[in-house]
Structure formats: C-alpha cells, structure tokens
Amino acid sequence: MKSLKRISLATFATVTALVIAGCGHNDGDSHAQESGEAKTGVTFNAKKGLLIPPETAKFIGLQVADVEERKIAAAFQFVAHVYHAATEGQFASLQPSGPPAALASGNVSPVDAAKLSEGQNVSVQSGAGGVSLPGRIVTLKRELGKASGQVEVLLAITDGQQPLASGAFVSVTVPLGGDKSVVSVPRSALFRTTEGDFVYTVSGDHFMRTPVKLGVVNHEFAEVTDGLYAGDQIVVHPVMTLWMAELQSLRGGKACADGH
C-alpha cells in the first residue's frame, strides 16, 4: 500500500533494533521471556500478537484509547489521480472562471456514484503534508459503468496552498450531509492495506492486529461496522511502527529466536 512507502528510514531502523533486541518472532514462550532477558525488545506470537515491554512502549510513545460510540459526519471517500497540474495550460474549458485548478480522475462503483453529483464540493488531501484542499466534481462519466462496472469522476482542485503535480494520488472526501451515532475509531488507529483494514487491539499484555470492516469514514474518525465493540481498547499511536515490528519479526526474527 502507498502508506508503506512513506515510512522513514529512521522509523524502520528503530523498529529493526527493537525487534532484534527482543529476538523477534516467537511461536511459544521463549527462553528469553522466561529468564527476563527480553526486557526492552518487542516479541511476536502468532496467536497472541506483539508483546511490548513498558520501557519500549514509553520509548515509541505508545497510546491506547477506548473504542467509543460517537456521532460522525457522513462522508464518502475515494482515491483520485492528478492528470493535469494547475500550472499547465490545457483543459481550460473545465475551469472557465476562478483560480487555476489541478484536474484529477477517480473511479467509483455505480452504487457510490449515485451519492455524487456534478458541481458537488469535495475536500482533497495529498499524501504529503496532509493539507486539506477545496475541490468540486466536474463530470460523472456514468456511461463507462456499463462496460467496466466503474464510474469515472473528474475533479477540479484548487491547490494554491499545496501545488499538486501530475501523477500524484490524492484522497477525496465527499460530505454527504447528516451524522449518526456509530461505533468508531480515530483515523490514526487504522492500518489500511490491499488485504483489508486493521487496528491493533489490546489483549492482556499483547497487541493483536485485528481486521475490521468500515462504514462512514471522514478526516477524523472511521465507523466500524464489524470487528470491534464499544469499550474495546485499541492502539491509536504509533500503529505503523507496530506493523513494521510485526513484519520485521515475521521476516527476520525467526532465525534469532531459533538461536536461543
């Protein structure tokens, strides 16, 4: 997933050091744990999840919060690809007035396209900086849905605060109006992959990567329709560090554990 590309080398090096200190992957109770050797390292158990000692949790700034029911604004999100930068001179007919705009295109299902309309205002975030940019839906190419099963959405984005380059990918949020009280988690708790969406839940002394199904998602919170209950505890920071620790354990920690 694209989020993995944004992990800094410093974070990766820190995680690697932490896992090596704990000898990484552990299918059972390791000798290191029994003897108290792994006091600062992260260890992983396929059934229980990650074990992170208090000293290490403090070092990485681990934060845990309760899953809550809260009212969140209904919104729809999809990913779009910028095919025309605002500094380029083409496609002027799509932006006849106002400041120059970047143009982007994304695909949604016909069901989701039914929630959208031409001229509808949207907010856009790029991967760098997280600045929210105003935009609008220019065209919905519904005729493509018959052949591809997808509807193309063309967008105009006013990007004066953060110029967008051709080829960039952006996250588009379309407010749908209204709100509802739902089981939800902060966006920072989510780890999104091509295999699905996950959070790290607290299970005793361990942290288990848990799949979740999502409903409404906005910039702050995500509705969880399956996988969590109000009152469960989850990690809200740093989720990517935990994932990297787990990944490093699975890929490289086995040999270290076997060495004991």
Number of C-alpha atoms within 10 A of each C-alpha: 9 11 11 12 7 10 13 9 9 9 14 16 10 15 24 22 17 21 27 22 17 27 26 29 30 25 14 11 9 19 13 15 13 9 9 10 13 20 16 18 22 27 30 29 21 13 10 17 23 27 20 24 18 12 11 16 16 11 10 16 10 17 14 16 17 17 20 18 17 16 15 20 20 18 20 18 19 15 17 24 18 22 15 21 21 23 13 13 9 10 13 12 7 14 15 9 9 7 12 19 26 25 27 27 21 20 21 20 14 17 10 14 18 12 12 18 14 13 14 15 18 22 19 24 19 19 13 9 8 11 14 18 18 18 24 21 21 21 17 22 14 17 12 14 16 10 8 10 13 20 23 21 22 21 29 25 27 22 21 14 10 15 16 24 17 17 13 15 20 20 17 24 21 21 19 15 8 10 13 13 12 18 23 25 27 19 16 17 23 22 19 17 12 7 8 11 15 20 25 25 24 20 15 9 13 18 22 25 22 16 19 18 14 18 15 20 22 18 15 11 20 25 25 21 15 12 12 21 15 15 12 13 18 26 25 21 18 16 21 20 17 22 18 19 27 26 18 22 28 17 12 17 23 17 14 17 20 11 7 9
